[in-house]
Amino acid sequence: AMAGEGSTFRLRCSLLGHGQDVRGLTRGLFPEGGFVLNRGFTEMHCMSGHSNFVSCVCIIPPSDLYPRGLIATGGNDHNICIFTVDNPAPLYVLKGHKNTVCSLSSGKFGTLLSGSWDTTAKVWLNDRCMMTLQGHTAAIWAVKILPEQGLMLTGSADKTIKLWKAGRCERTFTGHEDCVRGLAILSEMEFLSCANDASVRRWQISGECLQVYYGHTNYIYSISVFPQCKDFVTTGEDRSLRIWRQGECAQTIRLPAQSVWCCCVLDNGDIVVGASDGIIRVFTESLERTASAEEIQAFENELAQASIDPKTGDLGDINADDLPGREHLKDPGTRDGQTRLIKDNGKVEAYQWSVSEGRWIKIGDVVGSSGATQQTSGKVLFEGKEYDYVFTIDVNENGPSYKLPYNITDDPWLTAYNFLQKNDLNPMFLDQVAKFIMDNTKGQTLLSTSNQFSDPFTGAGRYVPGSSSESSTIPGADPFTGAGRYVPGSASNAVPPVGGVDPFTGMGAYQSAAAKVENIYFPKKDAVTFDQANPTQILGKLKELNGSAAEEHKLTEDDLIILEKLLSATCNTSTETPTAQQIQTLWRAVNWPE
């Protein structure tokens, strides 16, 4: 079923069920015409096995052992879950990645290729990791196994694509100017890639870039090819699904959701898309499968009521004073997907031309602000990963700046500790950095009772049509220099020093603006657990602190040996019960004076 000449895609149906963003979709092999999508929804089952958000999904083809194939899902818990078609619980779980698994691809004989934010790709056979592909310098957002046996592709936030054979990098493809987000195979010799630079590229396996396609006005998240032809579809951050025929954008379908995360093409040529409003929509060329007139009208009404933020740049530069009135819509458009802005009763409205319908369709009202800061997606990319915030911290005026990435679902104290460790900075600043994080993320905490949607990966507030989340919070000062820090997407907002002397620069030091606000983190009345720890480093820090403690508070060598044994037993999940002497020593250690 090829993408027919001149035919138009219309809504077939909308599928509700997910409570949050739909980030992954794949065409299913069973039942015929079925498909699977992330966070566990299928036409038959709701599958669950991850302890955190599911980010990608793929089908492993049928084998003698599993004649109906398997379903693989990758998650934020760093794991890959493998399901049979008829069981909602995982058959087994693949562990090995050290960060979010964000892309999967299957090949012949049950081979599975996974890509992760840990900058590696892994090749799996059944429940074993056969090899790890290392070479990218940032997160791997896209992976694909090529038809020719042994060849694999990986696309990364380092802006490159790599071709692998038998575990070795054979070639690196360069050309994209931002994170590579998606890959699609055209043939044994050609493939497509899409990226955050809003372009699609067609490549030869030999390394040559054959063509660059432009049409999207923002990040392109996903790309999928029609069966038996070179036509393809893309989705992105500009609220659109675009159908490409013979190298041209033949049709643009706008959706009432800012982020259209994923797409796949079914065997019958229908297109399925998942978006940030949690709804899956299916579009078809077939008149028999097209939705009823009432359903299509409901979809258009939903689209017309959406709010468009002019800061996205999706509609070009907008000067409301120069816009024409409703009479501007009497003139027909010149191409499908063309947008036109009008001003009606002081309100700016956006319309899109539909060639097949021969009319202008309203795609939303242009409003002042969506509250998002990172090109509307509400996320900041740092080292190829998505964060709610990336703070720039200056330790001293002449030294280097340090980047501090943070998600509102993170523990600010643990984030501060990791930041100081990574950059070899004095641990005495733990308190200041943690409070700095809390001050600059006020109102956006894990404990927030806000009923706003949040991004399933980062917890970030994303664009919600008709919403505005302009904060009146005054940003806190930089914990090292007392100066205001850079807020992505904002104008300069230097905050004057608020007293005290910074130990690095002698300038005004950071003081918590939230001193009078109840601290939601302390006192901590229940235990905090960690999945892993480094006993050697912990003991080393203990000895360092002990060395600088006053004589009356110093721990003896025997005390340190007791603590070492206790640490070792705890980290090795030993069944050994701590002795009274060990607990007494531990109590003395945790009650050191500040």
C-alpha positions in Angstrom: 0.0 0.0 0.0 1.9 3.0 -1.3 1.2 6.6 -0.4 -1.2 7.3 -3.3 -0.7 10.1 -5.8 -2.6 13.2 -4.8 -4.6 11.4 -2.1 -5.3 13.1 1.2 -5.0 11.8 4.8 -8.0 12.4 7.1 -8.7 11.4 10.7 -9.6 7.8 11.1 -10.0 7.7 14.9 -8.6 9.0 18.2 -7.6 6.6 20.9 -7.7 7.6 24.5 -6.2 5.7 27.4 -2.9 7.3 28.3 -2.7 9.8 31.2 0.4 11.5 29.9 2.5 12.0 26.8 2.7 9.2 24.2 6.4 8.9 23.4 6.7 5.7 21.4 4.7 3.7 18.8 5.4 0.7 16.7 3.6 -1.4 14.1 2.5 -4.7 15.5 2.6 -8.1 13.8 -0.2 -9.6 15.8 -3.1 -9.1 15.4 -3.0 -8.1 11.8 -3.3 -4.3 11.5 -2.6 -3.8 15.2 0.0 -1.5 16.7 1.7 -1.1 20.1 2.5 2.2 21.9 4.5 3.2 24.9 3.4 3.1 28.5 1.8 -0.3 27.8 -1.4 0.3 25.8 -2.2 -2.1 23.1 -5.5 -3.1 21.5 -5.6 -6.2 23.8 -3.5 -5.6 26.9 -2.1 -3.0 29.2 1.4 -4.1 29.9 3.6 -2.9 32.8 7.0 -3.8 34.0 9.0 -0.6 34.3 9.4 1.4 37.5 9.6 4.7 35.6 8.4 6.2 32.3 8.5 4.1 29.1 10.3 5.9 26.3 10.4 3.5 23.3 8.9 0.3 22.0 9.5 -2.2 19.2 8.4 -5.6 17.9 10.8 -8.6 17.8 9.7 -10.7 14.8 8.2 -14.2 15.3 10.6 -17.2 15.9 10.0 -20.9 16.5 10.0 -20.3 20.2 7.7 -17.3 20.0 5.6 -17.7 16.9 3.7 -14.4 17.5 6.8 -12.4 18.2 7.8 -10.3 21.3 7.4 -6.7 22.4 10.4 -4.8 23.7 10.1 -1.6 25.7 12.9 0.8 27.0 12.4 3.0 30.0 13.8 5.7 32.3 14.6 3.0 34.8 17.5 2.0 32.5 15.9 -1.3 31.7 14.4 -3.1 28.7 11.3 -5.2 29.3 10.5 -8.1 27.0 6.8 -9.1 26.7 4.9 -11.9 25.0 1.8 -10.7 23.1 -0.6 -12.3 25.5 0.9 -11.5 28.9 0.8 -8.1 30.7 3.9 -9.0 32.8 7.5 -9.1 31.3 8.9 -12.4 30.1 12.3 -11.1 31.2 14.1 -7.8 31.8 17.4 -6.8 30.2 19.7 -4.8 32.5 23.0 -3.2 31.6 22.4 0.4 30.5 23.3 3.1 33.0 20.7 5.7 31.9 17.4 6.0 30.1 16.9 3.6 27.2 15.4 5.8 24.5 15.5 3.8 21.3 15.1 0.2 20.2 15.3 -1.7 16.9 15.0 -5.4 16.1 16.7 -7.5 13.5 16.8 -11.1 12.2 17.1 -14.1 14.5 15.8 -12.2 17.6 18.6 -9.6 17.6 17.7 -6.4 19.5 19.7 -3.1 19.3 19.2 -0.5 22.1 20.4 3.1 22.4 20.7 5.0 25.7 21.4 8.4 27.3 24.6 6.7 28.7 26.1 7.3 25.2 26.3 3.6 24.3 24.3 1.2 22.2 24.0 -2.5 23.1 23.3 -5.6 21.0 21.2 -8.2 22.7 20.3 -11.8 21.7 17.5 -13.3 23.8 18.4 -12.3 27.4 22.1 -11.7 26.9 24.1 -8.6 25.9 26.4 -9.7 23.0 28.3 -6.4 22.6 28.4 -2.7 23.5 28.9 -0.1 20.8 31.0 2.8 22.2 32.1 5.9 20.3 29.4 8.6 20.6 30.1 11.4 23.0 26.5 12.2 23.9 23.1 10.4 24.3 22.0 8.0 21.5 18.5 9.0 20.6 18.0 6.7 17.6 19.1 3.2 16.5 18.3 1.0 13.5 19.4 -2.4 12.3 20.0 -2.4 8.5 18.7 -5.2 6.2 22.2 -6.4 5.5 23.3 -8.7 8.2 25.6 -7.2 10.8 25.1 -3.5 9.9 23.7 -1.1 12.4 23.1 2.6 12.6 23.1 4.9 15.7 22.0 8.6 15.8 23.2 10.8 18.6 22.9 14.1 20.4 26.6 14.6 19.3 25.0 15.5 15.9 26.5 12.5 14.2 25.2 9.1 12.9 27.5 6.1 13.0 27.5 2.9 11.0 28.6 -0.2 12.8 29.7 -3.7 11.7 30.5 -6.5 14.0 30.9 -4.0 16.9 33.2 -1.6 15.1 32.4 1.9 13.8 32.9 1.7 10.1 31.8 5.3 9.2 30.6 8.5 10.8 28.0 10.7 9.0 28.2 14.4 9.7 25.9 17.2 8.5 23.1 17.7 11.0 23.5 20.8 13.1 21.7 19.5 16.2 20.7 16.3 18.0 19.8 13.4 15.7 16.4 12.2 16.9 15.2 9.6 14.4 16.3 7.1 11.7 14.4 5.2 9.0 15.6 2.6 6.5 14.8 3.1 2.8 16.7 0.2 1.4 20.0 -1.8 1.9 21.8 1.2 0.5 19.9 4.3 1.8 18.4 5.7 5.0 16.8 8.8 6.4 17.5 10.8 9.5 15.7 13.7 11.3 17.0 16.1 13.9 16.5 19.0 16.2 17.8 21.3 13.4 14.3 20.9 11.7 15.8 19.0 8.7 15.5 15.5 7.3 18.5 14.1 5.4 18.7 11.2 3.0 22.0 9.3 3.1 23.8 6.6 1.2 25.5 3.9 3.3 28.7 4.9 1.6 28.6 8.2 3.5 27.1 10.7 0.9 24.2 12.9 1.9 21.9 12.7 -1.2 19.2 15.2 -0.2 18.1 17.6 2.6 14.4 18.2 3.2 13.0 21.3 4.9 9.5 22.0 6.0 9.2 21.7 9.8 9.7 24.9 11.8 11.0 23.2 15.0 12.5 20.0 16.4 11.7 16.8 14.3 11.2 13.9 16.8 10.2 11.0 14.6 10.3 9.6 11.1 8.6 6.6 9.5 8.6 5.2 5.9 5.7 4.0 3.9 5.8 0.3 2.9 7.4 -0.5 -0.5 8.2 3.1 -1.4 10.4 6.0 -0.5 7.7 8.3 0.8 7.7 9.1 4.5 6.1 10.9 7.4 7.6 13.1 10.1 6.3 14.6 13.4 7.8 17.3 15.6 7.6 20.2 18.1 5.6 22.5 15.6 2.3 20.6 16.4 2.4 18.9 13.0 2.4 15.6 11.1 3.9 16.0 7.7 3.5 13.6 4.7 6.4 13.7 2.2 6.0 12.5 -1.4 8.7 12.4 -4.0 10.9 14.6 -1.8 8.2 17.3 -1.3 6.0 18.0 1.7 2.6 17.0 0.2 0.4 17.4 3.2 0.6 19.1 6.7 -1.8 18.0 9.4 -1.8 20.2 12.6 -2.7 18.7 15.9 -4.1 20.2 19.1 -0.9 19.3 21.0 2.4 21.1 21.0 4.7 18.1 20.9 3.9 15.3 18.4 6.4 12.8 19.7 6.1 9.7 17.5 4.7 8.2 14.4 4.5 4.9 12.6 3.0 3.7 9.3 0.8 0.5 9.4 0.8 -2.1 6.6 -2.4 -0.7 5.1 -0.7 2.8 4.8 -2.5 4.4 7.7 -0.5 6.7 9.9 -0.5 6.6 13.7 0.8 9.5 15.8 1.3 10.0 19.6 1.4 13.4 21.2 1.9 15.4 24.4 -1.9 15.5 25.0 -1.8 11.7 25.7 -4.0 10.9 22.7 -3.1 8.6 19.8 -4.6 9.6 16.5 -4.8 7.5 13.3 -5.0 9.1 9.9 -6.1 7.3 6.7 -6.4 7.8 2.9 -9.1 5.3 2.7 -12.7 6.7 2.5 -14.1 3.5 4.1 -11.9 4.0 7.2 -12.3 7.8 7.5 -14.0 9.0 10.7 -17.6 10.3 10.6 -18.3 13.9 9.7 -19.2 14.5 13.4 -15.8 13.1 14.6 -13.8 15.2 12.1 -15.8 18.3 13.1 -15.0 17.6 16.8 -11.3 17.3 15.9 -11.4 20.6 13.9 -13.1 22.3 16.9 -10.5 21.1 19.3 -7.8 22.3 16.9 -9.5 25.7 16.5 -9.6 26.2 20.3 -5.8 25.5 20.7 -3.6 28.3 21.7 -0.4 29.1 19.7 2.6 30.8 21.3 4.1 33.3 18.9 7.5 32.7 20.6 7.7 29.2 18.9 8.5 30.9 15.6 6.2 28.3 13.9 4.2 31.1 12.2 7.1 33.5 11.5 7.5 37.0 13.0 4.1 38.3 14.1 3.1 41.9 14.2 -0.5 42.0 15.3 -1.0 45.6 14.2 -0.2 44.8 10.6 -2.5 41.8 10.2 -5.5 41.9 7.9 -9.1 41.1 8.9 -11.3 38.1 8.1 -11.7 39.2 4.4 -8.1 37.9 4.0 -9.5 34.3 4.1 -11.6 34.9 0.9 -8.4 34.4 -1.2 -7.5 30.7 -1.7 -4.1 29.4 -0.5 -1.3 28.5 -2.9 -0.2 25.2 -1.3 -1.3 22.6 1.2 -0.3 23.5 4.8 0.1 27.2 4.0 -0.7 29.3 7.1 -2.4 32.7 7.3 -2.9 35.0 10.2 -5.9 37.3 10.6 -7.0 39.8 13.3 -10.7 39.5 14.3 -12.1 41.6 17.1 -8.7 42.2 18.5 -7.8 38.5 18.6 -5.2 36.9 16.3 -6.3 33.7 14.7 -4.2 31.2 12.7 -5.6 29.3 9.7 -4.1 26.6 7.4 -5.0 26.0 3.8 -6.3 22.5 2.9 -6.0 21.7 -0.8 -8.3 18.7 -0.6 -11.0 20.6 1.2 -10.5 23.8 -0.7 -10.8 25.9 2.4 -9.0 27.6 5.3 -9.1 25.5 8.5 -8.6 27.3 11.8 -5.6 25.8 13.7 -5.7 28.0 16.8 -5.6 31.4 18.5 -2.2 33.1 18.8 -1.7 34.0 22.5 1.0 35.9 24.4 2.7 33.1 26.2 2.6 29.3 26.7 4.9 29.5 29.7 7.5 27.2 28.1 11.0 28.4 27.6 12.9 25.9 25.6 11.5 26.3 22.1 8.1 25.5 23.6 9.0 22.0 24.7 9.7 23.1 28.2 13.0 21.2 28.2 16.7 22.1 28.0 19.1 19.8 26.2 22.4 19.3 28.1 24.9 16.7 27.0 22.1 15.3 24.8 19.7 14.7 27.7 16.5 16.6 28.6 16.3 18.7 31.7 13.9 21.2 33.2 16.8 23.6 34.1 20.5 24.0 33.2 22.0 26.6 35.6 25.3 28.3 34.8 27.4 28.6 37.9 30.6 30.8 38.1 32.9 29.7 40.9 35.1 32.7 40.5 35.3 35.6 38.1 38.3 34.5 36.1 37.7 30.7 36.3 35.5 28.5 34.2 31.7 28.3 34.4 30.1 25.0 35.4 26.7 23.7 34.1 24.3 22.3 36.7 21.5 20.3 35.1 18.4 19.6 37.1 15.0 18.0 36.8 12.2 18.9 39.2 11.8 15.2 40.0 15.4 15.1 41.3 16.5 15.5 44.9 18.2 18.9 45.1 20.6 17.8 47.8 21.7 14.7 45.8 22.0 16.9 42.6 24.1 19.4 44.5 26.3 16.7 45.9 26.9 15.1 42.5 27.6 18.6 41.0 30.3 19.3 43.6 31.8 15.8 43.2 31.9 15.9 39.4 33.6 19.3 39.3 35.9 18.6 42.3 34.5 21.6 44.3 34.6 22.1 48.0 31.8 20.0 49.8 31.2 22.8 52.2 29.0 24.4 49.5 26.5 21.5 49.5 24.0 23.5 51.5 24.3 26.6 49.4 24.0 24.8 46.0 21.0 22.8 47.2 19.2 25.9 48.5 20.1 27.7 45.2 18.4 24.9 43.3 15.3 25.1 45.5 15.0 28.9 45.3 15.3 28.8 41.5 12.7 26.1 41.0 10.1 27.4 43.5 6.6 26.1 42.8 7.9 23.2 40.6 8.7 20.4 43.0 7.9 16.8 43.1 5.5 17.5 46.0 3.6 20.1 44.0 -0.2 19.6 44.1 -0.5 21.4 40.7 -2.9 19.5 38.3 -0.9 20.7 35.3 0.5 18.1 32.9 4.2 17.3 33.2 6.7 15.9 30.7 7.0 12.1 31.3 10.8 12.2 31.0 11.7 15.3 32.9 8.7 16.2 34.9 8.9 19.6 33.2 5.8 21.7 32.6 5.1 21.5 28.9 2.9 23.6 26.8 -0.9 23.2 27.6 -3.2 25.0 25.1 -4.7 28.1 26.7 -2.4 28.1 29.7 0.0 30.6 31.0 2.5 29.9 33.7 4.4 33.2 34.0 6.1 33.0 37.4 6.4 35.9 39.7 9.1 34.2 41.6 12.3 36.3 41.9 15.2 34.0 40.8 17.7 33.2 43.5 21.3 34.3 43.3 24.2 32.2 42.2 25.4 30.2 45.3 29.1 30.9 44.5 29.2 34.5 43.3 26.0 35.9 44.7 25.2 37.1 41.1 22.1 36.3 39.1 22.4 33.3 36.8 21.3 32.7 33.3 17.8 31.3 32.9 17.4 29.6 29.5 15.1 31.5 27.2 15.0 34.6 29.3 16.6 38.0 29.2 19.5 38.8 31.5 18.3 38.9 35.1 21.2 39.7 37.3 20.2 39.7 41.0 22.3 42.1 43.1 24.3 40.5 46.0 22.3 40.2 49.2 25.0 40.5 51.8 27.9 38.4 53.2 31.2 37.7 51.4 31.6 34.9 48.8 34.6 32.8 49.8 35.8 32.5 46.1 35.3 36.1 44.9 34.8 38.3 47.9 31.6 39.4 46.3 28.1 39.3 47.9 27.4 35.7 48.9 24.2 33.8 48.3 21.5 33.9 51.0 18.4 31.9 50.7 15.4 33.9 49.7 13.3 31.1 51.1 14.6 31.4 54.7 11.2 32.1 56.0 9.5 29.5 53.8 8.8 26.1 55.3 11.5 23.7 54.1 9.8 20.7 52.4 13.0 18.6 52.6 14.0 19.0 56.3 13.5 17.8 58.8 13.5 14.4 57.1 11.4 12.0 59.2 11.8 8.9 57.2 14.8 7.0 55.8 16.4 7.9 52.5 17.6 4.9 50.5 20.2 4.8 47.7 20.3 2.1 45.0 24.1 2.1 44.9 27.0 3.6 46.8 30.8 3.7 46.7 32.0 2.5 50.2 35.6 3.4 49.4 34.7 7.0 48.6 32.4 7.3 51.6 35.1 6.0 53.9 37.7 8.3 52.3 35.5 11.4 52.9 34.9 10.2 56.5 38.7 10.0 57.1 39.2 13.4 55.5 36.5 15.0 57.7 37.9 13.2 60.7 41.3 14.5 60.1 40.1 18.1 60.3 37.8 17.5 63.3 38.6 18.8 66.8 40.5 16.3 69.0 37.5 15.7 71.3 35.3 14.8 68.3 37.8 12.7 66.4 37.0 9.0 65.7 39.7 6.5 66.6 41.3 4.1 64.1 39.2 1.3 65.6 36.0 3.4 65.1 36.9 3.8 61.4 37.6 0.0 61.0 34.1 -0.7 62.6 32.5 1.8 60.2 34.3 0.3 57.2 32.9 -3.2 58.1 29.4 -1.8 58.5 29.7 0.1 55.2 30.9 -3.0 53.4 28.1 -5.2 54.8 25.5 -2.6 53.8 26.7 -2.1 50.3 27.0 -5.8 49.6 23.4 -6.5 50.7 24.8 -8.8 53.4 22.3 -10.6 55.7 24.7 -9.8 58.6 22.9 -7.9 61.4 24.8 -4.7 62.7 26.2 -5.1 66.2 25.4 -2.7 69.0 29.0 -1.4 68.9 28.7 -0.7 65.1 25.5 1.3 65.7 27.0 3.2 68.6 30.0 4.2 66.4 27.7 5.2 63.5 25.6 7.3 65.9 28.8 9.2 67.0 29.8 9.7 63.4 26.4 11.2 62.3 26.4 13.5 65.4 29.6 15.3 64.5 29.3 19.0 65.2 28.6 21.2 62.0 
